[in-house]
Amino acid sequence: MASDIPGNPDPRAVFAPDALAWLASGHVLEAFHPVDSGVGAGFVAAELLAPLAAALPGYEVRADIAMRGRFKGDEWTASSGHLCSVFAAPLFGIAPTGRVAFVRFGCFQRWLGGKAVETLVLIDLPSLMLQAGVWPLATPLGPDVMAPPPLARDGIWPAGDGAAGLDIVERMIGGLMKFDGSLKTMNMRDTFAEDFWWFGPGPIGSFRGFADYERGHAGPFLTAFPDRVGGNHRTRFGNGNLVASTGWPSITATHRASGWLGLPATSRAITMRVMDFWSVANGMLGENWVMIDIPDLLHQLGLDVFAPATDRN
């Protein structure tokens, strides 16, 4: 079967120097808040790439993961890594530090006829705020680390269809949907290695193993959003020992309880834009890189984290 993806594209994805040339006429960008969505290469250039180039001049794109696969008949690529430079000018209202910054990104692209017709992208702006010392909410329960590449160093265009790993992820997601108030009902130990790594977005942090993960993320998150429902995945596929998934949004929930990110309960309904990458070893999930559009989620809760403190609701 002929592929719609032209060879192995630059793993730097939409941040590559010639990325605009890959974009189809009518290309759709779905991005993080406050960029959000728009149509055409001009929108990508003006609203995404130009602000980044001004704030992080000459930034390097260090890709740790680059994958390709098929979902419901469509061909996709997915990449993850960091944008690295000196933070020299304001970015979406975040004041520069004049110091080195590492900003994690995730990018999914759908291809047709050798062109990218759709791009979904997240960057961890709250992590940049933490690096700058201006994050306005509670201190994360886990450290905001520079997430590493896969331990096996097999993240760039791995060989193999990834079917076995995808099956493990599908079983794991099925277990997550069984949550009934007890973390044990999700049966995560059936699919995650005992000493797994969970590399979360900056305001949540990173964790290792079940006890640390449940203390720092699963417990506070599920208490705050006990009725959360997943699904609506835009794409999910395996490649080699890796699996990638994104939903836009992939979670709907109600903010029922106080505590998560230090926030009081609002009783507001929210959605979450999420990206996940997993690595598989010895039949278990050993690493999980997670990105959430937290500024978008907080915007739904009535909080603009980019506004000056005097204007913040």
N, C-alpha and C positions, 0 to 999 in steps of 0.2 A: 504494500500500500504506500503510495506517494505521501510524503510528509508536507504539511503546511509550514513547518518550521525550517528556516534556511540553515541547514547544518546545525552546529551548536553556536547560538548567538553569543555575543559578549556577555559573560556572567555578571557584568556590572549593570545589566538590564537597562531600565529607563535612564539611569545615570551615566551610561557610556557616552563617550564623545560624539558618536554618530547615531545616537538612539533615535533622534527625530526622523532620520531617514528610513527607519524601520516602520514607522507608524503609517497605518492605512488612512486614506481619506475618510473622514468621519470618525476617526479614532475617539474612543471614550475613555477618559481618565476618571477613576474613582479613587480619591485620595483621602488622607487624614484631614481632620479639622485643624485649621480653618480653611484649607484649600478646597476640600470637598470635591465636587464633580464639575466636569466641563468637557467640551467636544473640540477636537482638532489639535494638530501639532502646536499651533500658536498658543493654545491654552496651556499645554504642558510646558512650553518654553517660558511663557510669561509668569505663570502662577506657581510653578513648581521649581523649575531649574534656575531661573533668574534669581529668585530670593536666596536659594541655597548658594549659588555662586557668589553673590554679594556678601553673604554672611560668613561663608567658609571658603575664602578665595583659594583657588587651585586645589580644591579638596580631592583627596584620593578616595577611590571606591575599592574597599577591600572586601571582596566577595568570598564568603566561606562555604556557601552552598549554592549550587546551580543545578537544577533538575528539569526534566521534561517528561511529559506523560499525557494521557488521554482521559477525558472525563465526559461521559454522555455524548461521545462522538466528536468532541472538540479537542484540539491539541493545545497544550499549555506548557509554559515554562514557569519556573519559580526560582527566585534568588533571595539570598539573605547575606548580610554582612554589615559593614560600617562605613560611614562617610567620615573622613578624618582630615582635619586641618586646624588652623588657628581660628578661633571664634572671634572674628574681627569687626563685624557689623551686626546691627539688630536683625533678628529673625523672627517674624510673626509676633513682634512685641516683646521678645526676650532680649534683654540687654546683653551686649557682648562682654566677654571677659578678657580678651587679648591673650588668652591661653589656649593650649591644645584642647580640642574636644573630639570625642568619638561618639557618633550618633548612629545607632542601629537602624537598619532599614529591612523591610520585607517587600518583595515585589512579585506579583503574578501577572503574566501576560497570556492572552488568548490569541492564537494565530490563525490566519486564513490567507491562503494564496501567497505565502511568504512574507506577510505583513502582520504586525501586531494590530489587532482591531480593538483591543480592550486592555487596559492596564489598571491593576489595583495595587496601591502602594501605601504603606505605613512607614513613618519614621517616628522614633521615640523622642518626641519633643520634651515630655516631662523629664526624661533622663538628662537632656541638655540643661534643663532648669535646675536639676539636682546638682549637676556638675558646676553650674554657675552660682549655686547657693541661694536660688530664688524660688524654689518650689514652695508654694504657699500652704500646703496641707501637711498632714502628719508625716513623720519620718517613716520610711518604708520598714516593714518587719523583716526584710531580707536585704542584703547589700545590693546596691546598684553597680553590678560588675560589667566589664566589657565581655560580653558573651563570647566564648571561644568557638572555634570550628569543631566539627565532629571529631571525637577522640580518635577514630580510625583514619582520619585525614582522607576520607573518600567522598568529600562533599561536592566536588566540581565534575559535573556530567558523569555520574557513576554508570557503570555497565549494569544491565539487568533490568527487568520490567518491574521489580519491586512488589510483585503480587503477594508474596508471603508477608512482607511488612505491612502492606495495605490491609490484609486480612486481620492482623493483630490490632491495628488501629481501629478497624471497624468494630471488632469485638469490644475494645476498650470504650469506644464512644457509646456503644449499646449499654455498657455497664454504668457509665456516667448518667445516662438518662433514667436509671432506676433509683436515683437519690430520693429518699423518703424522710429525710431529717437525720439519718445516720450515715456517716462516711463509709461505714463498713458495707452498706448495701451496694455501693458502686463497684466492689470487687476489683479495685485497682491492682491489688497484689497478684491478680491472675495475668496481668499483661505488663506491668512495670517491674523492672529489676529492683531489688531491695535497696540498692544504693544509687538509684537514678538521680540524674541532674535535671532540675527545672529552672530554665533561664527565663524569668519573667520580665515584663516591662519595668522601667525604673521605679515608679511609685509603689510597686509591689515587691520587687526584688527577686533574688534567686535563692534556691533551696536545694538541699540534697537529702534524699531518703524520705520515707513516709512521714516520720514524726516531724521533721523540719518543714516539709511541704504542708502538712495538715495544720501546723501551728501558724505558719506565715501566710498561706494563701487559701487553701481549701476551706478551713474552718471559718475565717472571717468573711470570705466571699459568699459561701453558701448560707451563712447566718444572715447576711445582708440581703441576699437575693434567693430566698428559699424556693421560689416558684419558677426558677429559671428553666427555660426550655431551649434546647439546641436544635440545630438543623439548618435548612436553607443554605447548605454549603454551595458556594459558587463553583468550586472545583475541589477535588481531592484525588490524589494519585500517588503511586509509589514509583521509585526509580532507584535501583540498586538496593542498598540497605537503608534508604531514606524514604520518608513519606511527607507530603506537604498537603496542607488544606487551608482554605480560607472561606469565610462566609461574610456576606455584605448586606445585612448583618447575619450573624450565625447564632445569636442568642437574643431572646426576649425575656424580660424579667420585670419584677416590681421591687423597688428599693424599700424593703420592709423594716430593716433594723439598723440601728446605729453601730458605728465602729469602723467599718471598712474605709480605709484611707483617712480615718479620723472624722468621718462625716456623720451628722445626725440623720436619722431616717427621714425620707421625704414622701414616701408612699407614691412616688411617681413611677410610671411605666417607662422602661428604657429598652434600647436595643444596643448591641455591641458588635462592632466591626473587629474581627479576630483573624489572626494568622497563626498557624501552627506548623512547625517542622519537627519531625521525630527521627531518631536514629534507632536502628534495631541491631541487637547483638545477642547471639545464643537464644533466639526465639523470644526475646523480651525487649521492651522499650527501655533504652538506657539513657536517652537524652531527649529533652523536649524544649525547643525554643518557642516562646509564646510572645506574640505582640497583640496588644489591645489598643484601640484608638481611645485612650482614656480622656483626652480633651473633649472628644465628641460626646462620650458618656457623661462627663461632668457638665457639659453644656446642656444636655437634656435634664440634668438635675438643677439647672438654674445657676451654674457657677462658670464664669469665664476666667480660667486660670491665667490667661494672657493679659487681662486688664490690670492696670495699676491697682495697688492694694486699696487706694481710696475709692476706687470705682467698683471694686469686686462685690458681687451680690452675696 
